[in-house]
Amino acid sequence: MAVTLEQLVERFAHHTVAQTEAIFRGDAKTGNKHARQRVAAFKKLRTFGDAGRDALASLFAHPNVDVRTMAATYLLRHRTKEAVAVLEEAARGQGLIAFEAGQALERWKEGAWALDPE
């Protein structure tokens, strides 16, 4: 059975949340497992080309700031203006997610970002 874009987007969001929860519990092994699953979902989305990337952009409106931030981090090249806006908003917050958003923006500005090369 073929996996839909919506299912892949949901997997990306689910594993993002699960990774963060594991990190806050101090469970790096489980966190890393979820990170690998999130990356796998993104790689499958990329096989759909820009349609897959556009589907992931729907997470820019997700109620969870971590999910919004992670999607924006992956979509900096494809949806630069929108992704930067999501990351800048998150970076104004407090804690780990704000730090990660700021780091993503710095890597982007330095030209060191490479999550979704052309």
DAJO-V926240 format. One record per residue. N is the residue number from 0. SS is DSSP state (helix for helix, strand for strand, loop for the rest). Layout:
n=N ss=SS
n=N ss=SS
This chain:
n=0 ss=loop
n=1 ss=loop
n=2 ss=loop
n=3 ss=loop
n=4 ss=helix
n=5 ss=helix
n=6 ss=helix
n=7 ss=helix
n=8 ss=helix
n=9 ss=helix
n=10 ss=helix
n=11 ss=helix
n=12 ss=helix
n=13 ss=helix
n=14 ss=helix
n=15 ss=helix
n=16 ss=helix
n=17 ss=helix
n=18 ss=helix
n=19 ss=helix
n=20 ss=helix
n=21 ss=helix
n=22 ss=helix
n=23 ss=helix
n=24 ss=helix
n=25 ss=loop
n=26 ss=loop
n=27 ss=helix
n=28 ss=helix
n=29 ss=helix
n=30 ss=helix
n=31 ss=helix
n=32 ss=helix
n=33 ss=helix
n=34 ss=helix
n=35 ss=helix
n=36 ss=helix
n=37 ss=helix
n=38 ss=helix
n=39 ss=helix
n=40 ss=helix
n=41 ss=helix
n=42 ss=helix
n=43 ss=helix
n=44 ss=helix
n=45 ss=helix
n=46 ss=loop
n=47 ss=loop
n=48 ss=loop
n=49 ss=helix
n=50 ss=helix
n=51 ss=helix
n=52 ss=helix
n=53 ss=helix
n=54 ss=helix
n=55 ss=helix
n=56 ss=helix
n=57 ss=helix
n=58 ss=helix
n=59 ss=helix
n=60 ss=helix
n=61 ss=loop
n=62 ss=loop
n=63 ss=loop
n=64 ss=helix
n=65 ss=helix
n=66 ss=helix
n=67 ss=helix
n=68 ss=helix
n=69 ss=helix
n=70 ss=helix
n=71 ss=helix
n=72 ss=helix
n=73 ss=helix
n=74 ss=loop
n=75 ss=loop
n=76 ss=loop
n=77 ss=loop
n=78 ss=loop
n=79 ss=helix
n=80 ss=helix
n=81 ss=helix
n=82 ss=helix
n=83 ss=helix
n=84 ss=helix
n=85 ss=helix
n=86 ss=helix
n=87 ss=helix
n=88 ss=helix
n=89 ss=helix
n=90 ss=helix
n=91 ss=loop
n=92 ss=loop
n=93 ss=loop
n=94 ss=helix
n=95 ss=helix
n=96 ss=helix
n=97 ss=helix
n=98 ss=helix
n=99 ss=helix
n=100 ss=helix
n=101 ss=helix
n=102 ss=helix
n=103 ss=helix
n=104 ss=helix
n=105 ss=helix
n=106 ss=helix
n=107 ss=helix
n=108 ss=helix
n=109 ss=helix
n=110 ss=loop
n=111 ss=loop
n=112 ss=loop
n=113 ss=loop
n=114 ss=loop
n=115 ss=loop
n=116 ss=loop
n=117 ss=loop
